[in-house]
Amino acid sequence: MQTITREYGFDVGHRVMNERFKCFNVHGHRYHVKLTYSFKDMYEIGYPIDFKEIKRVGVQWIEDTMDHGFIANPVDTQLIKTLEDIETKIYFMSLNGNGYCNPTVENVGREIFLGQEVIFENYEGLHIHHIKLNETPNCSTDVYKESIPDIERENFYKIKYDEIKEYANKKGIVEYDDRK
């Protein structure tokens, strides 16, 4: 097995409901994500996927759904109403279905991992291996497939799978080898 990694930075707001200290307040971060994919086989051109393809589909999904928006706990109804009233982009956490799920770096990392899993499921031999998500320069989480409980994967898939699959299908798969 070999891996490749694509990095991306994005800005997003959130708050951690019921946190006793400052993270209860609405605030934002400059997140930095490292998306690492595993593969066994490469195409004759010399890679399993062009980095531009990861950017075009996987990174773009993060930009389209989260960047310069707000990640919300689905039960944070008063804040969500305000965000909807001012027409802010909102990404709803889904690991607990539509129930209580704070947008901590650990949970956001799991959502991004699962989103990449869906986006790249039609790319033969390529799999999301892990992601590293920094919430600040000094605080991060690493997410691996086995670190996500089955119930969270099931909840995510029930709520987000069709929407993300449609997104990936609209993007299609681009062939970068000009000999084909």
N, C-alpha and C positions, 0 to 999 in steps of 0.2 A: 504494500500500500504506500502511496505517496500523497502528499497534500499540496494544495495551492491556497493562497490567502489574498483576499481583496479587502482593503481598508476604506472606511468612509466616516465622515463626521457629520453630525446633524444636531440641530437645536430643537428642543422641545420642552414644554412646560408640564408640570405634574404637581401633585401633592400627595402626601401619605396620610390618609385618614386615620384618626385616633392615635397618631404619634404624639408623644407628650412634649416634644421639643420643637425646634424650628422647622422641621420638614413637614409639619402640619400645614404650614403656610403655602400658598400658591407661589411657586418659583420655577425656575427653569435651569437647564444644564446644556452644556455643549458635550454631547455624547460622542464617543469614538468607538466604532465597531470594527472588529477584525472577523471577517467571514472566512472560515477555512473549510474547504471541500476536499474529500478524499476520492481517489480513483486508482484503478489498477492499470487500465489500458489507455494509451494515447492514440490519437489519430496520426496518420502518416505525416501530417504537417508538423507534428512535434509537441502537441499539447492535447489535454482532454477537453478543454473549452478555452476560448479566447477570453482574456480578462475583460475585454469590452462587452462580451456577452453577459458576464456576471454583473457588470455595471448597468447595462441596458435593462436587465430584468430584475435581478435580486436587489441591487442597491436602489434602483429606481422605485421599487415597491416601498422601501423604507422612506424614501423621500416623498413619495406621493401620499402615504398614509400617516406619517408621523412628523416629518420635518416641518418646523415652524407651525406646529399645532400643539395640541394638549392631549396627554395620555390620562385617561380617567378611570377611576374605580367606578364600575357600573352603578353602584348604590349611592354615589355622591350626587344625589339628585338636585340639590339646590345649586351647586356649582355647575352641573351639566346644563340646567335650564338657562343659567346666565350665559354660558358659552354658546349655547344654541341661539339665544336671543341676539347675540352679537355676531353670529355666523362664523364662529371659529372652527377650524378643522379639529375634530375630536377622534381619537383612537380609543375604543373601549376595550379594556382588558377582558379576556374571555377564559382564562384558565379555570375559573370556578363557574363556568356557564355564564349566566348574567348576574351572578351573585358577587359577594364581597371579594374583591381582588385588588389590592393596592398596586400602583405602578412603581414598585421598587425596581432597582437595577436588576435584581435576580429575576423578578417576574417579567419585566420587559425583555430581558435576554431570552427567556423561554419563548415568549411570543415571537420574537424575531427568528429564533432557531426554527420553530414550527412553521413559520411563514416561508422560510427558505426551503424547508423540507417539501412543502407543497409546490412551490414555484419550480423547483428543479427535478421533480419526480419523473419527468419525461425525458430527461437528459441521460442517455444510456451510460451507465457505469460511473456517474458522478453523484456524490451524496454529500450533504452537509455533514461535516465531521465534528466541528465545534465552532462556537463563537466566543469571542472575548468582547465584553461590552464594558467600556469605561464610562462611568457617570461623571466623574471628575478625573483630573490627572492622577489622583492617588487612590481612587476607589473603583474596583471593577469586579466582574463576575465572569466565570468561564462556564459555558453550558455545553453539555454533551448529551447525546440521545438518551443514554441510560440515566441521566440525572433528572429527566422529566417523568413524573408519575403518569401511569397509563390514564388515570382519570382526567388529568389536565390535558393530555393529548386528545382524548375523546371529546372533552368539552370544547377545546379549540376547534377541532374538526367539525363539530356540530354547528358552531357559530360562524366560523371563518372560511372553511374549506371551499365551499362553492364560489364565494366571492374572490378568493385568491386564485383559484383554478381558472376562473373566467379571466382574471387579470393576466395570468400567465399565457392562456390561450390567445388572448388578443395580441400580446407581444410576439407570440410565435417563437420559433427557434431559427436563428440566422446561421447560415453556413458561411464560414470565413475562408474556407479553402477554395480558391478560384478555379481549381481543376475539376470541380464537381459540377 
